[in-house]
Amino acid sequence: MSTSETHGTLRRILDYSSRTDPYPLYEELRRTPVAQQADGSYVVSTYRELADLLHDPHLSSDVRNLSRPMPAAESDGTPAFINMDPPAHDRLRRMAMRHFGPPHTPDLVTGLEPDLSETVGGLIDGFAGKDRIDIVDDFAYPFPVAVICHLLGVPREDEPRFSRWVNDVVDSLDYDPETDPREKLDKGVQARRALREYLGGLLEQRHGKPGDDLLSQLANDDGPDGRMTDEEIVATANLLLIAGHETTVNLITNGMLTLLRHPEVLRRLRDDPDLVVPLVEELLRYEPPVHIIPWRAAYSDITVAGTVVPQGSQIMLMLASGSRDPNRFKDPDRFDPDRRNNQHLGFGSGIHLCFGGPLARRETQIALAELVRRLDRPRLVADPPPYRRSPVLRGPLHLYIEQDAA
C-alpha cells in the first residue's frame, strides 16, 4: 500500500465511525507492516514486528526523544514511569512493585479475592427486580473503581470529582492536530494538573502516618532504592488511578458483550467456571481493552521489516491489530477460549508490560463468572452498543442488557 493509502486507512481507524469494528481496517493496515505517514511518523501493525519493538532497547517511551515535539507533552509535571526509559523507569517500577505485587507482596491479588467477590456480589444484588441493566454504569465501572480507590487510599466518595478529570485525560490521549479542536488537548492538560493537585493533597496527609494503602506505603517506606519524591509518588498514583480502572472497565464490558454474542461459550462458562481463566486470555487477544500505543520514539535508526525508521521518529504501535495477525494466530477472527499458545499483546509486552495486569485479570475473571452464573437469560438490547470516543482505550460507553427479572 502507498503512503496515502495507509494514511487513509489509519484515518478511518481513528475516526469514530469505525469504533464498533476496526478489525477489517487492521487487516488492511497489515498489508504494509511498517507504514510511513505523511507527517513522518510510522505505524506498525503486525505481530512479529510489534513484539520485537516492545522488547527493543532502541525504542524510547520518553517524549523528549522525539524529533518532532508532541502537542500534548507534559512539561509541567514529573512523568509516570510508563513514560520513562531505563534506568529511571526500572527504579520507579521496582519501588512501586514492592507494594503492588511479587516478589515483595506476592499475595496482594489473592488476598483481595474475598473483597472482590463481595463487591461483585453486592453489585449484582442491585440488579434484583430490574429487567434492564447497563453493564457499564451498574457494574463494570463501579467495581474496579472501588478496588483501585481501596488500594491507593483514595476516598470512594471523591469519584465524581476525579472521574471528570480521568475522562478528559483519556479523551486527550489520541489528540490529533489534523482533526481535533485545541480544546480537547487543553482539557486534558488541565485535567492532568487537577488530578495531580488532588493526589498531592492526599499524599500530604499520609506523611508520617503509615497505613495499608499504597499512597501511605510509598510516602513512608525506605526500600533498597530509597524513597520516591512526592512528585514521583503523585505521578505513580496518577497512572495507577487511571490505568487501574479504565482498562478493566473495557475488559469486563468487552467480555460480556463477546459472551452475549457467543451464547454457546456463555453456556460453557456457566457449566464450567474454570473456563474463565483461558477465556479472559482469549478476550485480551480478541477484544482487548487497549488497542493502540499512540507513540514511541526511535532512540536511533531502527530497521523494522526492511524499513529504516530514522532516529527521533514517532512510532504508533497497533497492538490490537497484532493480536489478530493470521501469521501468528490461526483463524484470528474467531473467539476461541480453548486457543493454545495465546501470547497476545493485550497488556503489551517487554519492560512496560501492564503493571496491574494480574489484578485486572482476576477482577475480570470473578466479574464474568459471577455475571454468567447469576444473570437470568441475559440478552443484548442493542448490537452494536454505543462506543466510547477513544480508539486507544476502546470499549462500549454503555452496554444495555435485558434479563428475566422474576
Long-range contacts (C-beta under 8 A, 24 or more apart in sequence): 1-28, 1-31, 1-32, 1-35, 3-35, 3-36, 3-37, 3-38, 4-38, 6-32, 6-35, 6-36, 6-37, 6-43, 7-35, 7-37, 7-38, 10-35, 10-37, 10-43, 10-316, 13-318, 13-391, 14-174, 14-176, 14-179, 14-391, 16-387, 16-389, 18-391, 19-387, 19-388, 19-389, 19-391, 19-394, 20-384, 20-387, 21-384, 22-291, 22-320, 22-391, 22-394, 23-320, 23-324, 23-333, 26-318, 26-320, 26-321, 26-324, 27-324, 29-318, 29-321, 30-321, 30-325, 33-304, 33-305, 34-304, 34-305, 34-306, 34-307, 34-309, 36-307, 39-68, 40-68, 40-313, 40-314, 41-295, 41-313, 41-314, 41-315, 41-316, 42-304, 42-307, 42-309, 42-313, 42-314, 42-315, 42-316, 43-315, 43-316, 43-318, 44-304, 44-315, 44-316, 44-317, 44-318, 45-318, 45-321, 45-322, 46-305, 46-321, 46-322, 46-325, 46-327, 47-322, 47-323, 47-325, 47-327, 47-328, 47-329, 47-345, 48-325, 48-327, 48-328, 49-304, 49-305, 49-322, 50-317, 50-318, 50-319, 50-321, 50-322, 50-345, 51-322, 51-345, 51-349, 52-304, 53-296, 53-302, 53-304, 53-315, 53-317, 54-317, 54-345, 54-348, 54-349, 54-350, 54-352, 55-349, 55-350, 56-302, 57-86, 57-299, 58-298, 58-299, 58-300, 58-302, 59-296, 59-297, 59-298, 59-299, 59-302, 59-315, 60-85, 60-296, 60-297, 60-298, 60-299, 61-85, 61-89, 61-296, 61-297, 61-352, 62-297, 63-295, 63-297, 65-297, 65-298, 65-299, 65-312, 66-295, 66-297, 66-312, 66-313, 66-314, 67-310, 67-311, 67-312, 67-313, 68-312, 68-314, 70-295, 70-314, 71-175, 71-177, 71-185, 72-172, 72-175, 72-185, 72-188, 72-189, 74-189, 74-192, 76-193, 77-192, 77-193, 77-196, 77-231, 77-235, 78-229, 78-231, 78-232, 78-234, 78-235, 79-235, 80-235, 80-236, 80-238, 80-239, 81-235, 81-236, 81-239, 82-239, 82-243, 82-352, 82-355, 86-351, 89-351, 89-352, 90-351, 91-225, 92-228, 92-232, 92-236, 93-351, 93-355, 94-225, 95-218, 95-223, 95-225, 95-228, 96-214, 96-218, 96-236, 96-240, 96-355, 97-355, 98-217, 98-221, 98-223, 99-214, 99-217, 99-218, 99-221, 100-151, 100-214, 100-240, 100-355, 100-356, 101-358, 108-359, 109-358, 109-359, 109-362, 112-147, 112-359, 112-362, 113-362, 113-366, 115-147, 115-150, 116-147, 116-362, 116-363, 116-366, 117-366, 117-370, 119-143, 119-146, 119-147, 120-366, 120-367, 120-370, 121-370, 124-370, 124-371, 124-374, 124-375, 127-375, 127-403, 128-405, 129-405, 130-403, 130-405, 131-402, 131-403, 131-404, 131-405, 132-381, 132-400, 132-401, 132-402, 133-400, 133-401, 133-402, 133-403, 134-398, 134-399, 134-400, 135-252, 135-253, 135-256, 135-371, 135-396, 135-399, 135-400, 135-401, 136-249, 136-253, 136-396, 136-397, 136-398, 136-399, 137-398, 139-252, 139-367, 139-371, 140-248, 140-249, 140-252, 140-253, 140-256, 140-367, 140-399, 141-245, 141-249, 143-248, 143-252, 143-363, 143-367, 144-244, 144-245, 144-248, 144-249, 144-252, 144-360, 144-363, 145-245, 147-244, 147-245, 147-359, 147-363, 148-240, 148-241, 148-244, 148-245, 150-213, 151-213, 151-214, 151-240, 151-244, 152-213, 152-214, 152-215, 152-237, 152-240, 152-241, 152-244, 153-202, 153-206, 153-211, 153-213, 153-214, 153-215, 153-216, 154-199, 154-202, 154-215, 154-241, 158-198, 161-198, 162-195, 162-198, 162-241, 164-191, 165-191, 165-192, 165-194, 165-195, 165-198, 166-191, 166-195, 166-241, 166-242, 166-245, 166-246, 167-191, 169-195, 169-242, 170-242, 170-246, 170-390, 170-392, 170-393, 171-389, 171-390, 173-294, 173-390, 173-392, 173-393, 174-292, 174-294, 174-390, 174-391, 174-392, 192-238, 195-238, 195-241, 196-234, 196-235, 196-238, 199-234, 199-237, 199-238, 199-241, 200-230, 200-234, 202-237, 203-230, 203-233, 203-234, 203-237, 214-240, 239-355, 240-355, 240-356, 243-354, 243-355, 243-356, 244-356, 244-359, 246-289, 246-393, 247-289, 247-290, 247-354, 247-356, 247-360, 247-393, 248-289, 248-360, 248-363, 248-364, 249-289, 249-395, 250-289, 250-290, 250-393, 250-394, 250-395, 251-280, 251-283, 251-284, 251-288, 251-289, 251-360, 251-364, 251-395, 252-363, 252-364, 252-367, 252-368, 253-395, 253-396, 253-399, 254-283, 254-287, 254-288, 254-289, 254-395, 254-396, 255-279, 255-280, 255-283, 255-287, 255-364, 255-367, 255-368, 256-368, 256-371, 256-399, 256-401, 257-287, 257-380, 257-383, 257-385, 257-396, 257-399, 258-283, 258-286, 258-287, 258-335, 259-368, 259-372, 260-378, 260-379, 260-380, 260-383, 260-401, 261-335, 261-380, 261-383, 262-335, 265-335, 265-337, 266-372, 268-337, 269-368, 269-369, 269-372, 270-372, 270-373, 273-369, 273-373, 275-337, 276-365, 276-368, 276-369, 277-365, 278-337, 278-338, 278-339, 278-342, 279-337, 279-368, 280-361, 280-364, 280-365, 280-368, 281-339, 281-342, 281-344, 282-335, 282-336, 282-337, 282-339, 282-342, 283-346, 283-364, 284-323, 284-344, 284-346, 284-347, 285-323, 285-324, 285-329, 285-339, 285-342, 285-344, 285-345, 285-346, 286-323, 286-324, 286-335, 288-319, 288-320, 288-323, 288-344, 288-345, 288-346, 288-394, 289-346, 289-360, 289-393, 289-394, 289-395, 290-319, 290-320, 290-346, 290-347, 290-348, 290-392, 290-393, 290-394, 291-318, 291-319, 291-320, 291-391, 291-392, 291-393, 291-394, 292-316, 292-317, 292-318, 292-319, 292-320, 292-391, 292-392, 293-317, 293-319, 293-348, 294-392, 319-345, 319-346, 319-348, 320-345, 320-394, 375-401, 375-403, 376-403, 376-404, 376-405, 376-406, 377-403, 377-404, 378-402, 378-403, 379-403
